[in-house]
Amino acid sequence: MGPILEIINSGMKVKISSKSLAEAMNRVCKVVKAKARDDILSGILLRLKDGKLKFVASDDVNTIEVVVPTLDYDGAKDGDTLANAAILRDVSRSFKAAGEIYISGESAGAVVEASASVYVEAAGRSSEFPALAAVEGPKSFAMEWDEFVRVVATIGYSAKKDRHPKYAFNSAEVSINDGAISVTCTDSNRLANATGKAVIDTHADFPLVPVKALKASVHFCKPDNPPKTRKVKKPLKKDPGIEHLAYHLRDYFMERMLKRVTDVSIRTDGEKITIDCPQGKITCNKAGGLFPSWRSVLPDESSMVRFMFDRDKMLVALKQVTATQGRRNSALIFEVGDGMVTLSRQVGVDTASIPVIGSVEGRAKTTLNRHFLTDMLDVVTSTTVSMCVADTGPCTFRGAGGDYHLIVPMTVGGSQD
């Protein structure tokens, strides 16, 4: 058994292993801000009930909960306390191998005792902590972990990035139909849509989900200390290939173990949303406002110039054209015709061309925001991208798996920075 941590408070008493403490602190501190605008938000709520110790942290948008097993549970000592997150994290690291650790304290603070004594300042009263209660009841839907990560990575870039992400343009629209999940984000200048497969589908109507909560859940579920992969050594002369194969098999199964997070389930009661994974829970309020009716403004691709290009070559061409372009000057002239795609900052100035894949009929010219184009290409996983462009109206892009992206062109003299 590893080192033991014993927390003693006027309202609670519990003993857990220091390994459990370190893992829990690594999880919940991902949502704690270094300079929280409220002292209460700089704390970690420790709540003991029914033999389980719950660690809760919040940034006033997302609430993360992690439950760890207890040792020598005494039901008479249930209760909660609020500890300063930064100090408790440092203590968990310093006393990781210190044998038994005792924490005793009251509302004013706590004392951690092992080989030395450390005073842990209280972050406030536990009753004032603004934690959201997790949604209970049946799952609204569930997805495989790899599928969930892909969908969030595909749509996250197109949401509006505000300081307080609680509104429609900071959120994702989720629609479920016959086991298929469609997730869409837009900031009114660009749009991204990704589709996935639902493992469980019991709820068709879903509120707007803050994109910050989706991104936090992906970050939250990452392994704390992923094992390092071993470099492949030269095979033995007497049996060439055997050692090389063994190392490759080890790396393959190691990668499969890291991805094996089972399913991610999402529950909602119409007002709150809880994202459930084996590491714990993330709870947030639904985003306010109405999501725009984006399907009604999609362009008719049958009247547009359609072609395919190599993603990597396009990224290289973008870097060549924009190497000397300032951050504020984001306009990029995009032309297609004669089997080539030409990028330029101005007509005939700093140009770069790449060939299209296959044939292209017609010619078209538009002006796009180079930052939007780069962001879109960064999340596309396929080597080839299908694009539809016209002299007027938005441009559309499609990657592998049916992912759909849309970029509104820039007006002459305008800026979308």
Number of C-alpha atoms within 10 A of each C-alpha: 6 14 16 22 28 21 20 20 20 13 15 20 21 25 21 23 21 23 18 19 20 19 17 23 23 17 24 22 22 15 23 22 17 11 9 13 11 12 13 24 26 26 30 28 28 20 19 24 16 11 17 17 22 19 24 28 32 28 19 20 19 24 25 30 23 20 18 18 13 19 14 11 19 15 14 11 17 19 18 22 27 29 26 21 25 18 16 21 18 13 19 23 15 10 21 20 15 17 15 19 25 17 21 18 19 14 17 13 18 23 16 23 19 15 11 9 12 15 16 21 20 24 23 21 16 21 11 10 20 16 22 22 13 21 22 11 9 13 18 21 22 23 20 17 18 14 16 22 17 17 21 21 17 27 24 25 21 28 25 20 15 10 7 10 19 21 20 24 26 26 31 29 22 19 17 21 13 9 16 13 20 19 21 25 30 27 17 14 17 23 22 25 23 22 22 20 19 23 14 15 18 14 15 14 12 19 22 25 25 26 28 20 23 23 14 16 25 17 14 22 19 14 15 12 8 11 10 8 13 10 10 13 9 10 14 11 7 7 8 11 12 12 15 15 13 13 15 16 12 13 17 12 11 16 14 11 11 12 14 12 17 12 19 22 23 21 23 25 16 13 14 18 29 27 22 22 20 12 20 21 23 29 26 28 22 22 24 18 12 12 19 15 8 12 7 7 9 13 17 9 14 8 10 21 20 21 22 19 19 16 19 15 14 23 14 12 20 21 14 16 20 20 10 10 15 8 10 9 15 20 25 24 19 21 19 25 18 12 17 18 22 18 26 22 21 12 10 9 10 15 17 18 18 17 18 19 15 9 13 16 13 12 18 18 17 20 23 22 22 23 16 20 19 14 13 21 20 15 17 21 15 14 12 19 20 18 19 21 25 22 16 13 16 21 24 23 23 20 20 13 11 12 20 20 26 24 22 20 26 20 12 8 6 11 14 17 12
